[in-house]
Amino acid sequence: LVGYDYLGAYRSYETGSLAFDFEPYMNREIGTVTVNVPEEKGLYILQMRLRDANGSVLHHNFTTFSVKERSGKAEQGFVSVPFAADSFSASQWSDRQWNVELGKVNAAGHGWYEYVVEIPDTEFSSAKLIIEASAKELFAKDLPEDDPRRARGSDYMRGGREDLHANPNSYAMTDDDKFPSYLEIYVNDVRCGVFKLDDDSADHRGILSWIAQPRNRQLCEAGSYGQLIEAAIPAGVLRKGTPAKIKLVVPEWCNGGLAIYGSSMGRYPVDPTIVLTK
């Protein structure tokens, strides 16, 4: 059993094994495996490997557990200050901005999001911002119906151009054709780093985006996920008890867009969070 906690830290929790006698073409129960899933908010993955008597791996499989609520255990040595991905106070984008109700915000082109975050009245010695982010490609399905850039289907007599991304259930799966972007992070107008966002990724690693799918026979940004970004905030930039302005910028020379994931979407069970270390 491995997994990510609510700050994106990856760790191993339990290991175990179950021996059984092999029979050709067997298809039957072989026993019961019990694991203790942590109570802490996080995403936990039970990884299984089938090995033969020589230790060679014959098969891999996994199942997942999403724990939504944190236990009442106090944080030791730090204070986390999460804020919702869609709680931005202002934004401006060259192409389009839209929110995904399942817990993700999207923006195409270049521009910025601005958040105002309340900093608690507590002493701290250092601070950082943790966020899951990716590039955001503007697919045909994301355009309004009357947008001339929206691909149209083929006409039986006239032919045409099919765009698989016009299907509202589609999301381009990760391959060798990357769509990168760049993210600049500012806290109270101080630049805290620039980060390359490698792609607008989607595949089985976006576990939370699969779990979040409503049971309505449709798909919504299924499998999409980002990278876990950690930006150190220089000393003196934040003040206890004083609101902080967080600005997430895709510079004008880059049109790679930006997607911000909340704890219910993506790969990591992480809301955008300021971590204050005591």
Summary of the structure (lengths in Angstrom):
residues: 278
radius of gyration: 22.0
end to end distance: 30.4
largest distance: 71.5
contacts: 792
relative contact order: 0.24
helix: 4%
strand: 39%
